[in-house]
């Protein structure tokens, strides 16, 4: 995959087009410039700026609804409660 494809995928995951469409567009343009360039110095400059913008976009991304430690604990607690309800209902 190209740098632009990877960045576009991450931008989608971050919902960056919704939260900061201008910065997302700049990030994608920088990634495309990196893919199009053969000059190492130009790629390094674009990469530095891209890293900075992506860092800012990650900070602006909405907090995920599922998959964090609190959700894992809540799911485990619910499993234990369901098992306890089953035991109580069956008379064990």
N, C-alpha and C positions, 0 to 999 in steps of 0.2 A: 504494500500500500504506500501511497505517497504521503508526504507530510500534510498536504492539504486534506487528504481523505481522513487521516487520523485526527487532525484538528477539528474538522467538520463533525466527526463523530463525537468528540469530546464536547464541542459546543452544544450539540443536541442533548447530550447527557446533562449538561449544566443548565439547560434551558436559557442559554445566553442570548439567544435571539429575542427572547421575551423580556429579559431583565436589563440588557444593555446591548441593543442591536448595533449601535455604532462601533463599540469596542469589538463585538463579535465579527463584524465586517472587516475591520482592520486586521484582526487576528487571521482571518481566512486569507486576506490579501497578502499578508506577510508569509504565510505558509505556501501560497502559490508562488510567490517570488522566490522562496527558497528552492522549490521544486524546479523552477525555470532557470535558475542560475547555476553556472559552473564555477564561478569565482569563489574560492574559499572565504575570502575576506567579506564579501557581500553576504554570503550565507551566515557567517558568524554574527554580523551586525543584525541581520534579520532575526536570527535565532535568539539573540539577546533581547531584542524588543518583543518578540513573540512570547518568550518566557515571562517577561514582565506583565504583559497584557493578560496572559492566561492565568497568572497568579492572581491578578485583580479580579478576573472573571470568576475564579473559583471561590474567592471571598464573597462575591455578590450572589452566588448561586443560592437558590432556595434550599432550605434544609429538607433532606429526604424524609419521606413519610415512613418508610420501612427499612429494616436492615441494620439498625444500630443496636448497641448493647442493651439499651433499655427495652427495645422491642423483643430481643432474644429472651431476656429475663421474664418479660410479661408472657411470652408464649410458653415458656417452661412452667411458669406458675399456673397458667390456665390448664396445661396438660395434667399437672399434679391435682388440681381441683377436680377436673373431669374424672380422673382415676379414682379419687376419693369418693365422688358422688356415685360412681358405679359400684364401688365396694359397699357403700352404705345402702344402696338400693338392693343389692343382691344378698345382703345380710352377712357378709364376711367379716 
